[in-house]
Amino acid sequence: MSNSNAGRGAGKVMLIVAWALGLFLATRFFGQWQDAQRNPNQVLSSQQGAGFIEVRLASNGQGHFLASGQINGQPVAFLLDTGATDVAIPGDLAERLGLKRGAPVSLHTANGTSTGYRTRLDRLQLGDIVLQDVRALVAPGMTGDEILLGMSALKQLEFTQRDGTLLLRQTTTQ
C-alpha cells in the first residue's frame, strides 16, 4: 500500500508540474504575441540603394507606428509622432540613458503645459538609418518607455505612408 500511495503522490506532483509548465509557456507565448501586436517593428530590415537607405514600418492595430531602435547605442522603442516638434523622452528613461538636462523649456501638449529640458542625442538609429546630433527634450511629465520620434529627427528623412505602411528614407552621400 505504501508503494501505491508513493506512486499516486509522484503522479500528482508530475501532473502539477506539467500544468505549471503549460501555464508558464502559454503566458510567455501570449506576452510575446501581445508585444508583437503593439510593436510589429521589433526587428527592422533596411534596404540600401544608390544614395539612400530605406526602412519600412508596419502600423500596429491602433494605426500607430512603433519601432525598436537605439539612442546612443542603447535599445529603445520609438513612437513616430509628426505632431511633436522634437524627439521627446520620458524623464525616467532619459535618466537611464544618461542624457543630460539642459535649459528648461515650456512644453505645450494635449495634456496642458509643463516644463521640459533641452538635450542632444549623439546618435539615433532606426534600422540602418543613423542620425547624428539630434535635438531632443527630456519630458519629466511623460510616463512609459516609448520615445516620441518628433520632427527634429523626421525632418531629416523623407517619409511616405500608404496602406498601413510607413516608408522612411534617408538620403546618403556616396
Secondary structure as a PSIPRED ss2 file (coil, helix, strand):
# PSIPRED VFORMAT (PSIPRED V4.0)

   1 M C   1.000  0.000  0.000
   2 S H   0.000  1.000  0.000
   3 N H   0.000  1.000  0.000
   4 S H   0.000  1.000  0.000
   5 N H   0.000  1.000  0.000
   6 A H   0.000  1.000  0.000
   7 G H   0.000  1.000  0.000
   8 R H   0.000  1.000  0.000
   9 G H   0.000  1.000  0.000
  10 A H   0.000  1.000  0.000
  11 G H   0.000  1.000  0.000
  12 K H   0.000  1.000  0.000
  13 V H   0.000  1.000  0.000
  14 M H   0.000  1.000  0.000
  15 L H   0.000  1.000  0.000
  16 I H   0.000  1.000  0.000
  17 V H   0.000  1.000  0.000
  18 A H   0.000  1.000  0.000
  19 W H   0.000  1.000  0.000
  20 A H   0.000  1.000  0.000
  21 L H   0.000  1.000  0.000
  22 G H   0.000  1.000  0.000
  23 L H   0.000  1.000  0.000
  24 F H   0.000  1.000  0.000
  25 L H   0.000  1.000  0.000
  26 A H   0.000  1.000  0.000
  27 T H   0.000  1.000  0.000
  28 R H   0.000  1.000  0.000
  29 F H   0.000  1.000  0.000
  30 F H   0.000  1.000  0.000
  31 G H   0.000  1.000  0.000
  32 Q H   0.000  1.000  0.000
  33 W H   0.000  1.000  0.000
  34 Q H   0.000  1.000  0.000
  35 D H   0.000  1.000  0.000
  36 A H   0.000  1.000  0.000
  37 Q H   0.000  1.000  0.000
  38 R H   0.000  1.000  0.000
  39 N C   1.000  0.000  0.000
  40 P C   1.000  0.000  0.000
  41 N C   1.000  0.000  0.000
  42 Q C   1.000  0.000  0.000
  43 V C   1.000  0.000  0.000
  44 L C   1.000  0.000  0.000
  45 S C   1.000  0.000  0.000
  46 S E   0.000  0.000  1.000
  47 Q E   0.000  0.000  1.000
  48 Q E   0.000  0.000  1.000
  49 G E   0.000  0.000  1.000
  50 A C   1.000  0.000  0.000
  51 G C   1.000  0.000  0.000
  52 F E   0.000  0.000  1.000
  53 I E   0.000  0.000  1.000
  54 E E   0.000  0.000  1.000
  55 V E   0.000  0.000  1.000
  56 R E   0.000  0.000  1.000
  57 L E   0.000  0.000  1.000
  58 A E   0.000  0.000  1.000
  59 S C   1.000  0.000  0.000
  60 N C   1.000  0.000  0.000
  61 G C   1.000  0.000  0.000
  62 Q C   1.000  0.000  0.000
  63 G C   1.000  0.000  0.000
  64 H C   1.000  0.000  0.000
  65 F C   1.000  0.000  0.000
  66 L E   0.000  0.000  1.000
  67 A E   0.000  0.000  1.000
  68 S E   0.000  0.000  1.000
  69 G E   0.000  0.000  1.000
  70 Q E   0.000  0.000  1.000
  71 I E   0.000  0.000  1.000
  72 N C   1.000  0.000  0.000
  73 G C   1.000  0.000  0.000
  74 Q E   0.000  0.000  1.000
  75 P E   0.000  0.000  1.000
  76 V E   0.000  0.000  1.000
  77 A E   0.000  0.000  1.000
  78 F E   0.000  0.000  1.000
  79 L E   0.000  0.000  1.000
  80 L E   0.000  0.000  1.000
  81 D C   1.000  0.000  0.000
  82 T C   1.000  0.000  0.000
  83 G C   1.000  0.000  0.000
  84 A C   1.000  0.000  0.000
  85 T C   1.000  0.000  0.000
  86 D C   1.000  0.000  0.000
  87 V E   0.000  0.000  1.000
  88 A E   0.000  0.000  1.000
  89 I E   0.000  0.000  1.000
  90 P E   0.000  0.000  1.000
  91 G H   0.000  1.000  0.000
  92 D H   0.000  1.000  0.000
  93 L H   0.000  1.000  0.000
  94 A H   0.000  1.000  0.000
  95 E H   0.000  1.000  0.000
  96 R H   0.000  1.000  0.000
  97 L C   1.000  0.000  0.000
  98 G C   1.000  0.000  0.000
  99 L C   1.000  0.000  0.000
 100 K C   1.000  0.000  0.000
 101 R C   1.000  0.000  0.000
 102 G C   1.000  0.000  0.000
 103 A C   1.000  0.000  0.000
 104 P E   0.000  0.000  1.000
 105 V E   0.000  0.000  1.000
 106 S E   0.000  0.000  1.000
 107 L E   0.000  0.000  1.000
 108 H E   0.000  0.000  1.000
 109 T E   0.000  0.000  1.000
 110 A C   1.000  0.000  0.000
 111 N C   1.000  0.000  0.000
 112 G E   0.000  0.000  1.000
 113 T E   0.000  0.000  1.000
 114 S E   0.000  0.000  1.000
 115 T E   0.000  0.000  1.000
 116 G E   0.000  0.000  1.000
 117 Y E   0.000  0.000  1.000
 118 R E   0.000  0.000  1.000
 119 T E   0.000  0.000  1.000
 120 R E   0.000  0.000  1.000
 121 L E   0.000  0.000  1.000
 122 D E   0.000  0.000  1.000
 123 R E   0.000  0.000  1.000
 124 L E   0.000  0.000  1.000
 125 Q E   0.000  0.000  1.000
 126 L E   0.000  0.000  1.000
 127 G C   1.000  0.000  0.000
 128 D C   1.000  0.000  0.000
 129 I E   0.000  0.000  1.000
 130 V E   0.000  0.000  1.000
 131 L E   0.000  0.000  1.000
 132 Q E   0.000  0.000  1.000
 133 D E   0.000  0.000  1.000
 134 V E   0.000  0.000  1.000
 135 R E   0.000  0.000  1.000
 136 A E   0.000  0.000  1.000
 137 L E   0.000  0.000  1.000
 138 V E   0.000  0.000  1.000
 139 A E   0.000  0.000  1.000
 140 P C   1.000  0.000  0.000
 141 G C   1.000  0.000  0.000
 142 M C   1.000  0.000  0.000
 143 T C   1.000  0.000  0.000
 144 G C   1.000  0.000  0.000
 145 D C   1.000  0.000  0.000
 146 E E   0.000  0.000  1.000
 147 I E   0.000  0.000  1.000
 148 L E   0.000  0.000  1.000
 149 L E   0.000  0.000  1.000
 150 G C   1.000  0.000  0.000
 151 M H   0.000  1.000  0.000
 152 S H   0.000  1.000  0.000
 153 A H   0.000  1.000  0.000
 154 L H   0.000  1.000  0.000
 155 K C   1.000  0.000  0.000
 156 Q C   1.000  0.000  0.000
 157 L C   1.000  0.000  0.000
 158 E E   0.000  0.000  1.000
 159 F E   0.000  0.000  1.000
 160 T E   0.000  0.000  1.000
 161 Q E   0.000  0.000  1.000
 162 R E   0.000  0.000  1.000
 163 D C   1.000  0.000  0.000
 164 G C   1.000  0.000  0.000
 165 T E   0.000  0.000  1.000
 166 L E   0.000  0.000  1.000
 167 L E   0.000  0.000  1.000
 168 L E   0.000  0.000  1.000
 169 R E   0.000  0.000  1.000
 170 Q E   0.000  0.000  1.000
 171 T E   0.000  0.000  1.000
 172 T C   1.000  0.000  0.000
 173 T C   1.000  0.000  0.000
 174 Q C   1.000  0.000  0.000
